Amino acid sequence: MAPVTDTYEITSSFALASAIVLKLREYTRRPVAEQVRLKARLEALVGEVIRPLPATGRIVLEVPDGAAIVVLGSPKEALDIAERSQAGAGDLPLCIGVNYGPVKPVADDFRGQGLMGDGLVTAMTLSQATTPGRFLASRSFHEALEASAPGRAEELKHTGMFTDSSLRTHEIYTLDPRAARAHQRRRIGFGLLAVIAILAAGFGARAMRSVAVSAPASSAIAPAPVPAPEPPPPPIAQAVIEFAIKPKGDVYIDGVRKGTTPPLARLELSPGSHTIKVVHGKFAPVYVKVNLEPSEVVIVKHAFVRKKRPSAARRLMNDLRRRLGF
């Protein structure tokens, strides 16, 4: 059975961003007066958690039963927002879902400008799967965070798999309180060191000025220029593999089993070379080798169909043809 090599479809009209969905649990079942109160508190919380980000680096959207914050910069800024939202929620029944994926601006005649895309949809799905006071992050967000800020990625721990109502499987991560506290202590320690360094630099500058007054002008030494800090590397955009296998098949990526399709419909992979294998019963396995680019979408299609054996009459007719030289 020949490998499938002619079923690639690539889309590049979406941009990659981090999406944080803040959902109020059972919002529509509450009395109207309580809905108004909860919505006002949520709006105040959103205004507080996005304050450190510039207006050009984030987008705030209204979603059913809550709000969504789309962060266009580094995933660590999105993690900061999710942690501040969780810490500042208080008694709000707040469920938080975080994802990194494609989003696209759209315009609606009734609702105006908005966003769509799997980056936002998956974050909403995770917010529906978690409980108040806890946030869930996707594997794609963890990988993007690990690529741009490995130390911050240690704050998230793998908690298992989740299958949504559309039978899509998600690997989920949640906040590790011990790692988050350790990171908070490191930040406080670095802050204290920075304050000490600033005070020491100020004292040294005053001492240098007093020496410069009494020393000849020719003995003054110009300070060495301070090199500008290097910008953080941009997050690595993930590629997507979508499956259309009939009737079904076990999927292996680089020798590691990822699940059965269906229900498995798509996987996010890091860019680069990968080997995809699909196995179904006693059929010959299907192998597909891909060299993925960032944001590339590849569709793998195949149907495992058993060849029908000719009937006895057909076999007899074929044998007769061969003997007569036809």
N, C-alpha and C positions, 0 to 999 in steps of 0.2 A: 504494500500500500504506500503510495507516494506521499511525502510530507506536504502539508498545506503551505504554499508560498505565495499565493495570489489573493489573499484576503486582508490586506492592510488598508486601513482607513485612518488618515491623519487629520486632526483639527488643531488649529492654532489661533482661533478667534477669542479665546478666553485668557484672562490674566490670573496669575496665582496670588492668593492672599490668604491671611488667617481670618477665620470667622469665629466669633464668640456669641453664642445665643443664650440669652438670659430669659428663662421661661418661668412664669408663675404657675405653680401646680394647682390644678382644679380652679383656675381663675373664673371661668364662665359659670361655675356652679355656685359662686358666692353671691350674696346680695349686692345690689348695684352700689350702695353706699360703701361697702367694703372694697368693691372693685375700684372705685374712684380713689380710695385711700391707698390701696396697694399700688395702683398705677402711678400716683404722685410720688410715692416713696421710691419706686423703681426708677422713675425719671431723674430724681435727685441723686440716686446711687450712680446711674450711668454718667451724669454730669460730673460727678466726683472722680470716678475711676478713669475717665478719658482725659482729665485735665492735664496730666503730664505730657500727652501727645499733642503735636501741632495739628491744626485743623486739616492741613493737607495730607496728613498721614493716616487718617481714619475716616470711616463713614458710619453713621448711626442710622439704622433702619427700624421701622416698626414691623413686628411680625406677630402672628396670632399668639395671644396670651403673654406677650413680652416684647423684648427688643433684641436687636442684633447689632454687634459692633464688628465692622470689617477693618482689619489693620493691614495697611499696605506695606509696612516696613518689616523689620525683623520679627520672626516668630516669638522671640523672647519678650517683646513688647506686648504681644497678645497674651503670653503667659502671665505677665505682670498684671494685666487687666483682669484676667480670670481669677488670679489669687486675691487681688483687691476686692473684686466683686464678692467672692466667697467670704472674705473676712468682714466686709462691711454690710453684708445682708442682714445680720441680726436675726430677728424672728420672721423675716420674709420667707415664704415657701419657694425659694429660688433654686431652680435646676439649671445647671450650666453645661453646655456642650461646646467643645472646641475642635476645630478642624482646619486643615490647610489644604486648599485645592482650588480649582478653577472657578472664577466668577466672571460675569459679563453684564455690562449695563444694558438695561432695557427701558423702553418708554411705553407707558400705558395711557390711553386717552382719558381714563377716569382717575387713576391713582398717580399719574405723573411718572417721574423718573424712579428707577429702582434697580435691583440686582437680581440675577438668577445664576444658577450653576450648582454643580455638585459640591463645591466648597461650602456653600451656604446650606444646601439641603442636608448634607451629612451632619453638620453641626446641629441643625434643628432635630434630626433623628436622635442624636446622642442626648440632647437636652430632654427629650421625651422618655429616654430609657433610664435616666438617673433619678435620684431622689433629692429632696431639698437638702441644702447644705453640702452638696458633693458635686464635683464636676467630672465629666468624662472627656477624654481627648482621644482622637483617632491616631492610628499608626502613622498616617502621612504627616500629621502635625508633629509627632514625636521625632520622625526622621528629619523633617525640616529643622526642628529645634536642635537636634543633635549635630546637624551639619553646620549650623551658624553659631551655636552656643552650647558646646558639649557639656559644660558644667551645669547649665540650667536643665539639660535633658535628664540629669540624674534625679531631679525632683519628681519625675513621673515614673511610676512603676506599672508594669504590665499586669492586668487583672483578668485577662481571658478573652473570650470571643462573645459577640452579640449578633444575633440574626434579627433583622427588622421585619416589618410587615410585608415588604417586597421581596423577602427571602434573600436579601443581601447580607453577607457576613462581614462584620467589622471586628478588627482587633482593637481593644480599648485599653486606655491607660488612665490612671487617676493620680492625684497628688499624693506623694509620700511625705507625711508630716515631718518625719525626722530629717530627711534631706532638705526640705524647705526651711526648717529651723536652722540647720547647719549653714545653709546659704545666707539666711538672714543674719546669723552671727558673724559670718565672714564679711558681709557688707558693712555691718556696724564697725567691725575691727578696721576695715579699710578706711571707713569714714574717719575714725579716730586718728589713724596714721596720717591721713591727709590733713586733718586739722593741725596735728603736731608739726607736720612738714611745713605747712603754711606759716605757723607761728615761728618756727625756726628760721625759715627763709626771711621773714620780716625782721627778726632780730639780727640776722647776718647782714641784711641790706643796710640796717641802721649802723652797724659796726663798720661796714665798708665805706659808708658815706663819711663817718667821722674820721677814718683814716685818709680818705681822699682829700679832705680839707687841708690836712697838714702835709701831704705828700706832693711832690712836684707833679705837674700835669703830665710830664712825659712818662711817669711811672705807672699811670693808670692802665689797668688790664681790662680789656673788653670781655664781658661774659660770653661763654660759648653759646651759640644758638641752640635752642631746644628743638629737637626734631618733632614734627607733627605726628600724632598717633596715626597708625595705619587704620583705614576703615575696615570694619568687619566684613568677611566674605559674604557675598549674597547667598541666600538659601538655595539649595539645589531643588529645582522643579522636578516633581515625580512624573514618570510615564504611567500610562494606564493600559492594561491588557483586558479586553472584553472577550467573553466566550459565547459561542453559539454552537454547541455540541449536541447532536441528536444520536440516540435517545438520551445518553448521559455518558460521563467519563470522569475518571479520577485525574486530577491535575497535579503535576509535579513541576516545580520551578527550580532549576539547577539541582535536581535530585531530591528536593524537599517537597513532601506532599502538602498541598495547600487546601484541599477539599474536593468535593464532588460537584460537578456542574451538570444540570442544575441541582441545588439552588445557587451555587456559586456563579455569579454573573460577571464580576470584574475584580481585578487585583491592581494595586498600585505598586510599581517597582522603581528602583533607582535607575537612572540612566546608565547605559553600558550594555555589554553583551550578556545575554541570558539564553538558556536552553529550556524550552517548554515541551513537556511530554504529557500526552493525554492517553489514558489506558481505559479500555472497555472490554471486560471479559476475556475471551480467547482471541479477539481480534488483534492484529499487529498494532503495536503502539504508534501513535502519530507524534513525530518530532518536528518542532519549529524552532529554528535559531534566529534570534532577533538581536539587533544592535540599536538600542533605544536611545532616542534623543529626549532632552527635557520637554515635558508637556506633550509628548507624542502619544497618540491613541492607536492601539493595534487591536484588530479584531481577528480572533482565531475561529474559523468555522470548519466543521467537519461532520459528516454523518457516517456512523458505523452501520453499514448495510451488508448483510450476508448475501453472497451471490446465490441465486436460485439454481438448484440442480436441474438439468433438463429432464423432462418426463421420459418414461420408458419408450414411448412412441417416438419421441424426438431423437433419443439415442439410437434407436433402431434405424430410423431414417438416415441419420448421419453416417452410421456404419455402412449402410447400403450404398450411399453416395460415394464413400471412399472406395468401396470394392469395385464399383462400376467406373471409377475414374472421374467422377464429377467433382 
